[in-house]
Amino acid sequence: MALDRNKKVQVVSEVGELLDSSKLTVVAKYAGTSVKSLQQLRAQSADSGTQVRVVKNRLFKRALQGNNKFKDVDLGLLNGQLLYAFNSGDEVAPAQNLAVFAKEQPQIEFVGGFNGDGQILSAEELNALAILPSKDQLRAQLIGTLSAPLSGFANVLSGNVRSILNVLSARSEQIS
């Protein structure tokens, strides 16, 4: 179904707002992916705050040109059937979501992306971002690293007390 002029203006405006607020925008090929699979991708991505949109490239290019951060971006990578993943809260979630989904649907392929500063990221850079741990995983690792010396120290101290109690217990059994 063709979009009328007002709907196109609305789409360009929505995409412009998503670009402006997004910390990472990922562009990926999706040719050959079923509608049901794309709906599943959208649902999985929504859990991490990522919004996946399929937008005509022409409208996406207009949204890029209408944004000061992205005015000078080379639009050469925007060819073919593309989907766009936006996330305003996490710098790596869109890349991770698409990489996980691409394991089930190998036709999903990174084309490139844009960071929040308007710089272009290559497909290789997006693959590197996709294998990074999430923010929650990094927080858990940090807490584990910080608590490890403290728990080790507590175990050493309790070991000495246990040893003294074992010696006293053994001595009391010898006397009785």
N, C-alpha and C positions, 0 to 999 in steps of 0.2 A: 504494500500500500504506500503510495507516494505521500510525502509530508507536504502540507501547505506551508506557505511562507511564514505564518505566525508560529507554527510548530517548529520550524527550522530555527527561527530566532530564539525560541524558548530552549531548544536543545543546545544551541551554541552558548547561551547564557548559563545553563546548568553545567555544562562541561567546563566553561570558563571558571565558574565558582569552585568546581571540584579540583581543577588544576591549581587554582590559587591557594586552596587550603591543604592540598595534598603534600605530604612529606616525600612520597615516592609515587610516581605514576609509571606503571609497567605496560608496555605495548607487546602484544603477543599474537601470533597467527593462530587461527582456530579452524581453518578450512577442514571440512570433513567431520566436525564435531556435531553430534546431534543436539537438538534443542533441549531434550531431557538432561543431557550431560551438562549443558551450559547452565540450566536451572540448578543442578546439583552443585556446580562450581560457585554460583552466586550464593547459595545457602551456606556452603562451607566457608566461603570467604567472609560472609557477614558476621560470623562468630568472632573474627579478629578485627572487625571494623573496616574491612576492605569492601569497597563497592566496585563491582565488575559491570562494565557497560559495553555494549556493542553499538558503536556510533559510526556513521558514514565518515570516511576519511576526510572528505571535503569539509564537513561541518567541524570535525576535530581540528583541522588546519586553521579554520576561521577562528576557533576558540583560542588556539595558540597565538595567532597573530594579534588577537585582541587583548592579550595579556602582556604587560610590559616585561615580565621576566622571560617570556618565551618568544619575543618578537624576532630575535636573530637566530633562532634554532633552525638547523637544516631539516627540511621536511622530506628529504629523500627516502627516509626509512618507512614512511607511511604509505605503503602500497599493498594491495591485496586485502583479503578478509582479515580484519584486525579487531581484537578486543582490547579494552583499556581497563586497568585495575588501579583504583585510587585508594589511598589511605591517609587520613589526616592525623592519625595518632601514632603510627609506627613506621619507622623508616625501612623495615625489611619485610613486613607482613605480606604485601602484595606479591613480592618475588617468591616468598616461601609458599604462599597459597597456590600460586600457579605451578611451582615446581612439584609440589606434592600431587596436585591434580594431573600434571603431565605424566606422572608415573603410571596412572590408570589410562590416560588418554594421550598417547605419545604424539599425536598430531598437534598438540598445543606446543608452541615453540616460541621462545623469547625472540623479539625483534630488537628491542631496545627499551629505553625508558628515560624519564626525566626526574631529577631530584628536585627538592623544594626550592633550590636556588636557580633553577632553569638550565642546569647543565645536562647534557646528553650522556646517558650511560649505555654502554654496549651490551650485547647479549651475554658476553663472557663476564662482565662485571655483575650483571644481574644473577647469573649462575653462582658467582662467588657470594653474593648477598644471600641467596637462597639457602646456602648451607650453614650460614651463621646461626648460632642459637638465638632463640627468641628472648625478649626482655625478661620474661618470667624465669626462663632457664638461667640467664645470666645472673639474675638476683639470687636464685637458689644456690648457684655456684659460689657467689660472693659470700653469702651467709655461711655456707659450708666451710669455705676457706677461712673466714674470720673465727668461726667457732671451733675449728679443729685444734688449734693450740690450747685453747681454754679447756676443752674436754680432755685432752691429753694430760694437761697439768693436773686437773682434778683426779684423773685416774691414778697418776703417780702418787699424789698425796693420800688418796684412799688406800692405795696398795701398801704404804708404810704403816698405816693404822691397822689394816687387816693383818699384816705380818706380826705386829706387836700383840694383837688379840689372839692370834693363833699360837704364839709362843706362850702367852699367859694361860690359855686354855689347856695346852699340852702339859704345862708345868703343874696346873691344878689337878689334872688327871693322874699325874705321877705321884703326887702327894697323897691322894686319896686311896 
